């Protein structure tokens, strides 16, 4: 007979694998963004459309969260998660226009600590010593990666990056706290809510046919990332989600290196190695 401890351990392992898979899928966004020639808002429009539709199709076919009828059960928590996720994504995009990428990356590396604080306030959920130590090491790795590229303070851009980090952490905590709600559907609407914002800023029909199919694929990959993250965040403590999600940073750099031959600086290699080592150490220590 399966004990409660065995069941919990199995659920935790599943959650870790789902979030790690999500990080891998998210990391491909850098490659798609560099490859697609359409303007950034056209990319975001079609990415949001296809990601949202693919997730809803998955929900309908697999009857996840009770199928599409689950939309009726989203309630305030579900719509809050969707709205916060959409706002965080928009802040992420806007931050890159107002401050240097290194500042955004470093701010996002603090997400495990923000999630830990919010989880304690909202659920009295403690992140645990192993998670905190691994998060500190991962933050140090991010600092090494971007240390030579950090720019001066740009109040607008840095505030947007902080808002993005807070939003991503808050969405994770909401999903964890209300894990019995239809949160996969909320993930679909976190994409679809971006559509009316991006539409007035671009001409969606101006994309080339080759870009269009790349955008369909991009949306499909993002749908996988959102679904895996949402399902995984239900199973593991909130602070662990952005910690494991930090794998996205070195993976994204690896794809760019592989596809475009852009050799990153030695500091980027070193920092990425530290992040990967921190997550692997966390997984090993947590398994013990």
N, C-alpha and C positions, 0 to 999 in steps of 0.2 A: 504494500500500500504506500502511495506517495505521501510523504509527510509535508506539513506546511512549510518547513524550512527548505525541503527539496524543491517544492513548487515555487517558493520565493526566489531561490537561487537560480532556477531554470528561467523564470521570468526576467531576472536581472540580466542574465547572459543574453537572452533574446533582445532585451532593450539595448544593451551595449552594441550588439551586432547590427541592429537596425539603425542606430544613430551613426555608427561608423560607416555603414553603407550610405547613409544620407550625406555624410561629409564627403565621401568619394564622389557622389553624384553632384553635389554643390560645386566641387572643385572644377568641374568641367565648364562652369559658367565663364571662366576666364578665356578658355579656348573658343567657345562660341562667340563671345563678345568681340574677340580679336578677329575671328574669321568672317563674321557677317559684316557686310559693307553698309547696311542700312544705318540711319541715324539712331542714336541711343534710345529715343522715345518710341520709334517704330519697333525696335527690338523688344523693349519692355512691354509695349502693347500686345504684340503677338505672343511673346513668352507668357504673359499673364492669361491671355485668351486660351491658348492651347493647354497650359498647365492646369487651369481651372477645369476645362472641359474633360481632359483626360482623367483627372481625379474623380470627377462626378461620374464618368463612364465606369471607372473601377468600382466606385461605391454602388452603382446600379447593378453591375454584373455580379459582383461578389456579395451583394447585400450587406456591405459593411455599414455599421451604425444604423442598421435597419433599412438600408437602401435610401433612395432619394426622399422617401417620406421622413427620413431623419431630419431634414431641413426644418420641419415643424418643431422638433425637439431641441434645436440649438439653444434657444433661450438666450438670456443675457450673457452667460459665460461663453457660449459658442461665438456669438457675434462680437463679443469683446476680444476674443482671441483672433478672430478674422480681422477686425479693425486695427488692432495693435500690430499684427503681422504685416498688414498692408502699409501702415504708417511707417514701420521700421524699415521696410524695403525702400520706400520713397526717400526717407532720411538718408539711407545708405547711398542711394544714387546721387542725391543732392550734395552730400558731404564731399564726394570726390570732385565736385565742381568748385568747391569753395576752400578746400584745404588739401594738403599733399596726402597721397595714398598711405604713406608711412604712419601719419597721425591716425588715420582711420583704422588701420590694422592694429596699432597698439591699443587704441581705445577698445576695439572689439575683443582684444585678448583679456580684458578685465571682466568680460561677461560672466565667467563662472562665479566670481565674487559677488557681482550684482545679483545673479540668480540665487546664490546662497542666502544673501541678505533678504531678498524678497520672499524666498521660500520659508525662512524662519519667521518673518513677520506675518505671512498669510497662513502658514500651516504648522509652524513650530517644527519644521523639518530641518534637522542638522545635517550639514554636508559630510561630516566625518573628517578625521585628521588626514587620511590618505588622499582624499579628494582635494583638500586645501593645499597640501604640500605639492601635489602634482600640478595644481592650478598655478601656484607660485612659480614653479619651474617652467611651465609652459609660457607664462607671462614673461619670464626672463628670456626665454628663447625668442619670443616675438620682439622683445626690445633689442636683442642682438641683431635680428634680421633687419630691422628698420632703423637702427641707431644712426647709421651714416646718412640716412635720407630724411630724418626728421626736420620739418620746416618750422618756421616761427608760428606763433599763435595767430590763428585767424578765428575770431570769435564766432562768426556765423558757421563756418565749416566744422569747427571743433564741437560746437553745441549740437550740430546735426549728428555728428559721429557719436556723441554721448547719448543723444536721444535714440539713435539706432541701437546702440548697445543695450540701453534700458528697455527698449521695446522688445528686442529679441529675448532678453532674459524674462521679461514679464509674460510674454506669450508662452514660454516654456513652463513657467510656474502655473499659469492658468490651465494649460493642458494637463499638467500633473494633478492639480487640485480637483479638476472636474473631469477626470479620466473616464467616467461613465457616460459623459455626454458625447454627442456625435462630432468629435474633434477632427476627424479626417475631412468631413464636410466643411468644417470651419477652415481647414487648410486650403480647400478649393476656393472658398470665398476670400481668403487672404490674397489670392492672386487676382480673382475676378474684380475685386474692389479697386484694383489699380487701373483697370481698363478705362473707366470714365475720366480718370486723371490724365492718362497718357494720350488719349484720343485727340483732344484739342491742340496738343503740342506737336503733332506730326501728321503725315498723310499715310495711313496704314497701307493704302493700295499702291503706293509708289515703290514698294520693294520689288526687286527682281525675282524671277521665278526660282533661280538657284538659292537666293536668300530665303525665299518663302519656305522651301522644304527644309532648309537648315533651321528656320524658326520653328517649324512643326516638330522637328527632332529636339530642339532646345526645350520646347515646352514639355515634351514627353519626359526628358531627363529631369527637368525641374519638378514635374509631377511625381516622379519616383522619389526625388529628394524630400519633397514636402511630406509625402505619405509615410516614408520611412522615419523621418524625424518625428512626426506626429504620433505614430504608433510607438516608437521607442521612448518618447518623452513620458508616456503613460506608465512605463514600467520601471524607470530608474529615477533616483533623486534629481531634482532640478539642476543643481550645480554641475552634475556629471554630464549633462547634455552639451552645454557649450564647451566643456573641457574636451570631450571626445570630438566635438565639432571643430576644434582647433586644428585637427588633421587636414581640414580643407585648405589651410594656408600653404603648407609645404607641397601638398598634392597639386594645387593650382600652379605653383611655380614649376613643378616637374612637367606638367602638360605643356606649358609654354616653352620650356626648354626643349622638350621632345619634338614639338610641332614646328617651332620657328627657329630653333637653334640658338636661342638667346641664353647665353651662359650667365647665370646670376653671379653676383659677387660672392667672395668666400664667406663674408658675414651672413649672407642669406643661406648658404649651405649649412653653416655652423648653427644658426638659429633654428632652421628647419629640423636639423638633427636633434636638437635639444627638445623641441616640441614633440617630435615623434617618440623620443626616449621617455619623456614625461608621461605621455599617454600609455605607452607600453608598460612602464613601471607601475602606473596606476592600475592597469588591467591585471598585472601579475600580483601586485600586493592585494588588490581587491579579491582576487580569486582565492588567495590564502585565507 
